[in-house]
């Protein structure tokens, strides 16, 4: 299926702003395609960025049948544009679709549409250090009916917007609140799918954490409330003795992060030991207190790596590495972002150029 392109009139083109935030300014164009049961996907097109019109009875508005992804385009020093492991995001998009009883998209066509969109809006890829073009593919259920069943119609779209550096010239650790009562997801549920319900379920604890002065929430398993899962919207890693990086094993309620997977491959190449384990919160806190855990950091698309300076569990604070970022997090961050921006060797073949 071809992609129809309807460009924004030159007089209506906007420009990438000087001051960059996240998720509030969007590029000139967007991609859409529609699905109907019995017909399949049709009408793939890139048009000027525009509102989506939905019937008030659309299934997504009542039953939350939707998925999304998040990845970035990076401006290289030579002016070119890189994508980082986009095929992994396409694959995860379809895994999420399967869990939410939604139709799969053709991964190559999805990637072709994404590349065409980035190429068309390439002037929106900022060149400031640490900045990027954030890319948000999504799929929503659009059947207009109130019965609880899988929709028969869907809209798949991709929007983009410039994003500033997550760290404003610093690599400062964040304070994390351990959710001892509220839960985000359960094994057998939809925690491993990138669907909005997981994030809606996180809001209550996130607001409480913010009120208490913390930046993120550390989630525990929903069955026993003992085992560590994710931090905020990121995966989490613990560094033992400055050498051994441990991250919770994927349990079915943890999102399989692309950054997480990249670090598990990259770290051994940099001389670190890595493992995926079931991490019990009390044992980890004891290990922090004993100095065995020398660093803690979250990892995800937005921040790449976010050092953790302290964890608060049941009103007791556990400080990591004197509330300072550590050398392991910094080394991994510098290496991975260097690959993404094209300033360091891509020994894994992760980067694709948008020409």
N, C-alpha and C positions, 0 to 999 in steps of 0.2 A: 504494500500500500504506500503510495506516495504521500508527501507532506505538502499541502498547499500553504503558500506563504503570502500573507497580506501585510505589507509593511505599513508602519505608522507614517503618516504624512510628515515630511521633513519639518514643516512649521510647527508640528505638535510634539516633536521629539524633546524629551527632557534630557538632563545630563546628570552624571554621577556627582553627588554633593561632596563638598570638601570635608565636612564633619560627618563621620560615619558612625552609625549606631548598629542595631541589629533588628531586622524584621519590621521596619517602619517605612522604608523607602523601597520601591520596586522598579524594576527595569521596564523598558518600553513595550516589550512583547511577552506573550505567553503561548504555550502549546496546549491544545485540547484535542481529545478524541472521545467518541461515544461508543457505548456498547449496548446491544439489545440481544436478549436471548433468542437464539435461532438465526440471528444475523451475524453476530460477532462484532468485532471492532470496526468502526467506520468513521469517515470524515476527520482524518487527522490533519490538523492545520495549525499554523502559527499566525496569530492575529495581534493587533494592538492590545495591551493589557486592558482588561475590562471586567466589570462585575459579572458574577454568575447569577442567573435567574433560576430560582427553584420553586416548584409547587410547594405550598405549605405542608402538604402531606408527604413530602419526600422522605424516604426511609431513613436517610442519614440524619435528619432532624429529630427523629423520634427514637431510633434504636441504635444510633451510633455506628452504623456499618460504614466504616471508612478506614483508610490506611494512608501513610505518608512516608517519605524518606527525607534525608538531609545529606547533602554533599556540597563540595565547593569547587570553584574554578580559581586558579592561582595565576597571577601575573609574574612571568619570569623576568629576570634582569634584562634580557634581550628584547623584551616587549611581547614575547609570545605568551600563550595561555596553556596551562596544564590542568588536566583533570586527574584526580587521585583515586584509583581503583573503582571507577564508576560501574564496572560490570558486577562488582560485589554488591553494590547498592541495588542494581537491577534484580539480582538474584534474591536478595532479602525482601525486596518489594513483592516479588511473587510468592515468597514463603508467607509473608503477612497476608497476602490476598487469599491464599489457600486456607489459612486458619480462620479468616473472617468470611469464608464462603463467597468469595468474589472471584471474577474471572482473571486468569493470568494475562499479562500483556506480553507481546513478543519482545524479548529482552533486547535483541538487536535493533528493532524498530524504536523501542523506548530510548536506547542510547543514541540512535541516529537523530531522533527528535531533540534530545537534550543537547547534543553537540550543535545542531543547527540553530537552536535557540541561543546558546552561548555565543556562537559565531556571529549571529545577527546583532546581538547586544554586547559585542566585545568591548565597546567603549565604556561599558558599565563595570568592567573588571578593574578595580582600583589598583594603583601601583604603590600605594603607601606600604611601608614595612608592616607585615603582619595582617594586612587587610586581604580581602578575597571577595568573590561573588558567591553568595550562598544560593544554593539550588534546592527548591522544594517540589519534588514530584508528589502527587496525591491522587487518590481515587475515592469517590463518594458514591453512595447508592442513591439513585434518583427516581425509583419507582414511586408513583403517587398512590400509596395505599397504606392503611394502618394495621393490616394484619402482620403478626410477627412471623416473618419468613424471609429468606434471602431475596433480595431485590432481583428484578429481571432486567433492570437498566442501570447503567453506571456512567459516570463522567471521570475521565482520567485527564489530569492537567499538570502542567509544570510552570511554576513561576520562579523568578530569580530576583535578587536584590543585593546591593553592595553591603558588606559587613566590615566593620572596623576590627582592629586588633583586639583580641579578648583581654590581653594584658596590656595596660597602658604604660609600657616601658618598664614594667616590673614583673616579677614572678612570685608575687606574695602568696603565702599559704592562706587557705580559707578555714573558717571554723565550721564544723559539721555537727549537727544535732542527730543523735541516734533515735529513730522513731521506735519507742518501746511498746507502743500500743497500736497505733494506726498502721495499716498494711497497704501495700501498693498492688501486689499481684500474688497469685497462688499457682503452684504447679498444677498443670492441667487446664489452667485458664488461658488468658491471652497476653501474659507478661512478656513472652518472647516475640510477640507481634508488635510492629510499630503502628499502633492504633491509638486514637485520641483518648479512649477510656482510661488507659494506663496513666496518662498525664493528668486527666481530670481527677483521678483517684489520689494523686500526689498533692493536690493543692492545699488541703486542710493542714497536713503536716508541714508543708513548706511555709504556709503563713504563720504557723505557730513558731517554727524555727526562726523566721525573720523577726518576730516579736521578741524573741529571746536573744537576738543579736547574732544569729548564726546564718551562714550563707547557703548551706546545703543540708539535705537530709540523707542520712544513711538508712537504707531500708533493710529490714530483716525478713526472714522467711515467714509466710503466713500460717504455717502449720504449728510451729513451735516457738517462733519468735526468738530463735537462737542463732540462726545461721545468716551470715552477711550476704547481701545480694548486690544492690547498686547504690550509688551515691548521686542523688539528684536525678538527672537524665543521663548519667555517665556510668560506665563500668568503673570498678575500683581495684587498686593494686596496693599491696603491702610489700615493702622491701625489708628483708631480714639480713642483718649484719652487713648492710651495704652492698650485697652481692646477689641475693636470692629474691627474685620478684615473684610474688604469689598473688593470684587473682581467683575469685570464686569460680568454681566450675559451673558451666551452663546447666541449669537445673530444669529448664522448661518455663521458668518464671523470670528469667534474666534475658535481656536483649543481647543478641550476638553482635557486639559492636565491631565495626570495621576498624576503628582505631585500636581497639583491644586486640583484635586478631593481628593487626600490623605490628604492634609492640611485641606480641608473643613470637613473631618471626624475627623482628629486628633485634631485640635484646640479646639473644644468644650470639648474634654476629658481632655485637659490641662487647662480648665477654661476660655477660650476665647469665645466671641460671634462672630458668623460669619454670613455673608449674601451676597447674589449675587444681585447686583443692576446695573441699568443703570447710569453710572457715567459721568457727564458733566464736561469737562475739566476746564472751567472757575470757576465752583463751587469748584472743587477739589483744584485748585491753590489758591483760596481765603481761603479755609480751611487750606492749608499749611501755608499761610501767617498769619493766625489767631492762629496758633498753635494747631488747632483741630486735624490735621493729624500729628501724632507723629512718624510714620515710614512708609516707602514705600519699597516694595521689589518685585522682580521678582521671579518666581518659575518655574522650569523645570528640565528635566532629568540631564543635564550637571552640573549645579551649585547647584541643589536642591533649594537653596534660595540665591538670590543675592540682598543685600541691595542697595537701591538707596539713594544717598546723596543729589542730586539736580536735578531739571528739568529746562530745558531751553526752553521757549516758546516765539517765536517772539522776540528773542534777550534779553529777560528778564529772569533772573535766580531766581528760587524759591528753597531755601535751606531747606532741611528736617532734623530735629533733629540735627542742628548744623553740618551737614555733617558727622554724626557719625552713625554707626550701632546701632540698638536698642535691647532691651531685648526680645521683642516678636519674632523677626526674629531669634535671637540666640537660643531661647528656642525651637522653631519649628525645626530649623536645627539640633540641637543636638538630639532631640527626633526622628526625622524621619531617620536621618543617623544611629542612634543607632539601630533602627529596621532593617534597610537594612543590616547592618554589623553584626547583631546578638548579640549586646551588651546590648540591652534593650528589654523589653517584647514586643512581637508582639501580642497585644490584639485584632487585627483586622483579623488575619490569612492571612496577605499579603505575607509572605515570603514562598518561596518554596526552598527546599534544592536539590542541584544537587549531587547525590551520585553515 
